[in-house]
Amino acid sequence: MAKKKNKTETEVKDPGEVHAFQAEVSKLLHLMVHSVYTEREIFLRELISNASDACDKLRYLAITEDGLLGEDSELVIRIRPDAQARTLTISDNGVGMDHSELVENLGTIAKSGTLAFLEAAGDDSASAQQIGQFGVGFYAAFMVASRIEVTSRKAGQDDIWLWTSDGIGGFETSRIESDGGDGALNRGTSIKLFLKKDADEFLEPAELARIVSTYSDHVIFPVMLEGATGKGGEDGKDGAEGAEEEESEARQLNSGQAIWSRPKAEIKEEEYSEFFRQNSGQFGEPDVTLHYRAEGRHEYSVLLFVPGMKPFDLYDPARKGGIKLYVRRVFITDDAEILPPYLRFMKGVIDSEDMPLNISREMLQNNQIVQAIRKAVSNRVISELKKIAEKDQEQYLGIWDRFGPVLKEGLYEAPERRDDLFELARFRTSKSDDWTTLKDYVANMRENQTDIYFLTGDDLERMRSSPQLEGFRDRGVEVLLLCDPVDNFWVQSAAGFDGKPFTSITQGEADISNIASEGGDDNKKPETNAEIAGLTDKLKKLLEEAVSDVQISKRLVESPACLVAPSGGPDLGLEKILNMRGEGAGLLPVLEINGSHEIIKALASEGAEGAAEKFEDLGWLLFEQARIIGGDSPRDPVKFAERMNRIVLGSTGG
């Protein structure tokens, strides 16, 4: 074969610009380079995935922009190892990038989930799984490269731009005349990696072929291996120095067939797993794989996954959906909201045979075919989750533990799906540490119990010790313990389950006196003698700026007092969230006191004896104690401390 010609040097047209990496990029690069990362080869998967996305975008744009493809209509990804120069180049003739896109895409992390991870992780604490959970993308190349050059020319533009960096201090950009190859870069992006000394295996054609076959076989564009291959260096020479090189014939490394279009029986679990990892940017295995083809009025292929890990940005408002929409294998968008928000944890691909190729992203929201697919696929996903819940409880509880709060958003946002989602919902309760269903809750209701009782909060253990639970526990009434923020909303809009309304135990009067006590003392009633009755009036006057009323409690058994929401308004949990948003109604809580408690009896005596200052201190401390037990801080910590000090000193004779 002919000897390979020497390449010309890159010709710089404009002086370069020096840029600093965004702080998060620098930290991510430091984590990857200094972590013990055993799967370094995934950098090639990430670069091929980026190249595939660039080709997808160009093919979509070319539908409406005539001449964008020009004569170079065959979209392809090329891999060229150069053993003598110790470089590996991955290029594509996709959409390309202009100067601003180079700076934004290669110098900034826009994904807030990654930022949250970096804030939580120490410099040396990131594992391969944690890093891989975000899809390390372009930056993964610095695990094997000491320097990277990115040359790009955006489709339809004349300027060629060069981006260079060593992955440490920052990066430089400049406009150039030539890409330094045998010809001008017509379109697309070329990424040249100057490999580290311990990365020799990524110059071997056989190893490159293995990596592509393992990770990127399903990429629908040809992945071609071409260029110079070393035949070995002279004795005593370092690396590939002095190696003879020959120009090898290009060969395709991947099958180039979309995995979702292949028969299910022909696909191995490893192939599904690898497609999931590349498609989702996550490192682990999928927990559930859903692959089928729908035929009839609308024809489309579906390949969806339930991830085995919860992404850090699951609750990020700016997070895009995880479903990519194709039309006859042409990528359209990954932001079509093809599934409802409460199924946003799903990852995968939907490929329609019916939609027009030139459909715009704006038109997708009102497209009847999209709406029909959304409804049908949502039905199928929910049906699949129900099957798993019935057949494999352990697997389903793992899914619910990761994504239950997201599914519960559907109880609030999609009333038409509420019955289906109630079947999927699992809850912690005051009676058990295990998950329970609403069906089981209703089956275990006490005689004369007519409501499904719940308590909202943000700490399960603190909720289990809540004083509001005491009367319910005494009568053996099970209470749902709802710990997720969304619980405060769906319980307000859901009419009930199986004809039983949802009732908060922190709202209004909780009269459960018609339910027999498990202790057998069914006639036990709160003490309401004149002294106790008078105490409520005195406390109400004392605490008028902090409470709307003071009442004798029907729910307290062991604690002296608790706070509840007044009837007719939001319960305590919802009011707390609304106040945090500045949307609260400003309703003051009700202080309930336990007339049988010794502290309340003592407080009533203090009020009767006229010890005004001590009564004031004790009354406010009782109120603040109720706030603290409910998970809040004292309204005025300084006054709280002063009152506490006076009471302690008084009791010790100080």
MOFENZI-V618510 format. One record per helix or strand. SS is the DSSP state (~ for helix, > for strand). FROM is the first residue (numbers start at 1). TO is the last residue. If there is no record, write none. Layout:
<<SS:FROM:TO> <SS:FROM:TO>>
This chain:
<<>:3:3> <>:12:12> <>:17:20> <~:23:34> <~:42:61> <>:76:82> <>:87:92> <~:99:107> <~:112:120> <~:128:132> <~:137:143> <>:145:153> <>:160:165> <>:170:176> <>:188:195> <~:200:203> <~:205:215> <>:222:230> <>:245:252> <~:259:261> <~:264:266> <~:269:280> <>:286:294> <>:300:307> <>:323:327> <>:330:333> <~:341:343> <>:346:352> <~:361:364> <~:368:391> <~:393:413> <~:415:424> <>:427:429> <>:432:436> <~:438:443> <>:452:456> <~:460:464> <~:467:474> <>:479:482> <~:487:493> <>:497:497> <>:500:500> <>:502:504> <>:507:507> <~:530:542> <>:547:552> <>:561:565> <~:572:580> <>:589:593> <~:598:609> <~:612:629> <~:637:652>>
